[in-house]
Amino acid sequence: MNAKFNNALYLLDKGEYDKGEICLRDAMDECDSKMELIQMKSCYAELLMELERYSEALECADFILSNTDEYGDNGQERATAQEIKDYIQSEGLLK
């Protein structure tokens, strides 16, 4: 797994959201594995939800849903993305 992604997870677990987000975005920019990128995008979508940045979270969720299927290796990330999308839409969080 990507060292920057691991560092981002560490920072996020400590509640250092600003630093964690920067590290996570750097990890995504440098990622050359689609499977790992999906995992990172899922983490990022959850962070964006926590920060109430719903349109950005929806963009991540849509990316995941467009690049996975229910039979692939990223089933958990796909389920998370679908939950995020459903929640945003059902709560009318986008204006």
Rosetta blueprint (number, residue, H / E / L):
1 M L
2 N L
3 A H
4 K H
5 F H
6 N H
7 N H
8 A H
9 L H
10 Y H
11 L H
12 L H
13 D H
14 K L
15 G L
16 E L
17 Y H
18 D H
19 K H
20 G H
21 E H
22 I H
23 C H
24 L H
25 R H
26 D H
27 A H
28 M H
29 D H
30 E H
31 C L
32 D L
33 S L
34 K H
35 M H
36 E H
37 L H
38 I H
39 Q H
40 M H
41 K H
42 S H
43 C H
44 Y H
45 A H
46 E H
47 L H
48 L H
49 M H
50 E H
51 L L
52 E L
53 R L
54 Y H
55 S H
56 E H
57 A H
58 L H
59 E H
60 C H
61 A H
62 D H
63 F H
64 I H
65 L H
66 S H
67 N L
68 T L
69 D L
70 E L
71 Y L
72 G L
73 D L
74 N L
75 G H
76 Q H
77 E H
78 R H
79 A H
80 T H
81 A H
82 Q H
83 E H
84 I H
85 K H
86 D H
87 Y H
88 I H
89 Q H
90 S H
91 E H
92 G L
93 L L
94 L L
95 K L
